[in-house]
């Protein structure tokens, strides 16, 4: 299914994924959205600041009139995972509610890879 129906409107999964990705990328400690990519793609995305296709890294499902979101990330070493995930959850929920106008039931954060800084 290419579109989700929620609150009486149809919203493309790509639109939802883009909004979620942009919100998550603003969180300090997030290297890129789509952390489950192969090493070459991860390095390219980190050094060029380009993410993978958001639809590959963000899943969204409707339950009632709320969204359940799962996002896959690559994160920088040195940021505590629980704090980073909490910041991502907050940023994503706030952005989705403001931009799309839909309440978020949950945001599951999957940390798929770790990026170490060069010394």
Secondary structure, DSSP 8 states (H G I E B T S, - for coil): --EEEETTEEEEHHHHHHHHHHHHHTSTTEEEE-TTS-HHHHHHHHHHT----HHHHEEEEEETTEEEEEEEEEEETTS-HHHHHHHHHHHHHHHHHHHT--EEEEEEEEEEEEE----
